């Protein structure tokens, strides 16, 4: 999955999409890879109606975020200031990283470095 927890994403489809002027950019709270869904802060909010109990004698409505499909969000590039397509590449040290396909800037590293992927200084 191309989205990870704590990423900044732009919502590109659904009820919370927003217009071209009013882009909805928020943080990913949770990723559910087996269902290909993500929970995004402040997006796809629903009300859960709570019955009055001894703990909560008032009862009421609890607002919470529900999962949306990962295809409805794009990773946000701070340099391009919009949601972008991403690619994967290895650095010279063998570190796998995500990068913006538009501007080429790095969007974060993934996992530990792999010495097998490192470009050695001895080869010319």
QUIPE-V630019 format. One record per pair of residues at least 6 apart in sequence whose ideal C-beta (glycine too) atoms are under 7 Angstrom apart, sorted by sequence separation. I is the first residue (numbers start at 1). J is the second residue. D is the distance in whole Angstrom. If there is no record, write none. Layout:
i:I j:J d:D
i:I j:J d:D
This chain:
i:3 j:9 d:6
i:11 j:17 d:6
i:18 j:24 d:4
i:50 j:56 d:6
i:52 j:58 d:7
i:90 j:96 d:6
i:91 j:97 d:6
i:99 j:105 d:7
i:11 j:18 d:7
i:17 j:24 d:7
i:31 j:38 d:5
i:52 j:59 d:4
i:76 j:83 d:6
i:77 j:84 d:4
i:99 j:106 d:5
i:100 j:107 d:6
i:16 j:24 d:6
i:51 j:59 d:6
i:75 j:83 d:7
i:88 j:96 d:6
i:89 j:97 d:6
i:99 j:107 d:6
i:30 j:39 d:4
i:50 j:59 d:5
i:74 j:83 d:3
i:75 j:84 d:6
i:97 j:106 d:5
i:98 j:107 d:4
i:28 j:38 d:5
i:29 j:39 d:5
i:50 j:60 d:6
i:74 j:84 d:6
i:88 j:98 d:6
i:89 j:99 d:6
i:98 j:108 d:6
i:29 j:40 d:7
i:75 j:86 d:5
i:97 j:108 d:7
i:28 j:40 d:6
i:29 j:41 d:5
i:49 j:61 d:6
i:50 j:62 d:6
i:86 j:98 d:5
i:87 j:99 d:6
i:97 j:109 d:5
i:98 j:110 d:7
i:10 j:23 d:6
i:11 j:24 d:4
i:86 j:99 d:7
i:96 j:109 d:7
i:97 j:110 d:6
i:10 j:24 d:7
i:26 j:40 d:5
i:27 j:41 d:5
i:47 j:61 d:4
i:48 j:62 d:5
i:86 j:100 d:6
i:87 j:101 d:5
i:95 j:109 d:5
i:96 j:110 d:5
i:10 j:25 d:5
i:26 j:41 d:5
i:47 j:62 d:7
i:86 j:101 d:6
i:96 j:111 d:6
i:26 j:42 d:5
i:47 j:63 d:6
i:48 j:64 d:6
i:84 j:100 d:5
i:85 j:101 d:4
i:8 j:25 d:6
i:9 j:26 d:7
i:26 j:43 d:6
i:84 j:101 d:6
i:45 j:63 d:5
i:46 j:64 d:6
i:84 j:102 d:5
i:95 j:113 d:5
i:8 j:27 d:6
i:9 j:28 d:6
i:24 j:43 d:7
i:45 j:64 d:7
i:94 j:113 d:5
i:45 j:65 d:6
i:46 j:66 d:5
i:80 j:100 d:6
i:93 j:113 d:6
i:94 j:114 d:5
i:6 j:27 d:6
i:7 j:28 d:5
i:44 j:65 d:6
i:79 j:100 d:7
i:86 j:107 d:6
i:94 j:115 d:6
i:6 j:28 d:6
i:43 j:65 d:6
i:44 j:66 d:5
i:80 j:102 d:5
i:94 j:116 d:7
i:5 j:28 d:6
i:42 j:65 d:7
i:77 j:100 d:4
i:80 j:103 d:5
i:94 j:117 d:4
i:4 j:28 d:7
i:41 j:65 d:7
i:44 j:68 d:5
i:79 j:103 d:5
i:94 j:118 d:3
i:3 j:28 d:6
i:5 j:30 d:7
i:40 j:65 d:7
i:43 j:68 d:6
i:77 j:102 d:7
i:93 j:118 d:6
i:5 j:31 d:6
i:39 j:65 d:5
i:77 j:103 d:7
i:79 j:105 d:5
i:92 j:118 d:7
i:4 j:31 d:6
i:16 j:43 d:5
i:90 j:117 d:5
i:92 j:119 d:5
i:3 j:31 d:6
i:16 j:44 d:6
i:39 j:67 d:5
i:40 j:68 d:6
i:77 j:105 d:7
i:11 j:40 d:7
i:38 j:67 d:7
i:1 j:31 d:6
i:37 j:67 d:4
i:38 j:68 d:6
i:77 j:107 d:7
i:9 j:40 d:6
i:37 j:68 d:6
i:1 j:33 d:5
i:11 j:43 d:6
i:37 j:69 d:6
i:38 j:70 d:5
i:75 j:107 d:6
i:36 j:69 d:6
i:37 j:70 d:6
i:40 j:73 d:7
i:36 j:70 d:5
i:1 j:36 d:7
i:3 j:38 d:5
i:32 j:67 d:6
i:38 j:73 d:6
i:29 j:65 d:7
i:25 j:76 d:5
i:14 j:68 d:6
i:14 j:72 d:5
i:13 j:72 d:4
i:12 j:72 d:6
i:11 j:72 d:6
i:12 j:73 d:7
i:11 j:73 d:6
i:12 j:74 d:5
i:10 j:73 d:7
i:9 j:73 d:4
i:10 j:74 d:5
i:9 j:74 d:6
i:9 j:75 d:6
i:10 j:76 d:5
i:3 j:70 d:6
i:9 j:76 d:6
i:7 j:75 d:6
i:8 j:76 d:4
i:1 j:70 d:6
i:3 j:73 d:6
i:12 j:83 d:6
i:3 j:75 d:6
i:10 j:82 d:7
i:2 j:75 d:7
i:10 j:83 d:3
i:9 j:83 d:7
i:2 j:86 d:6
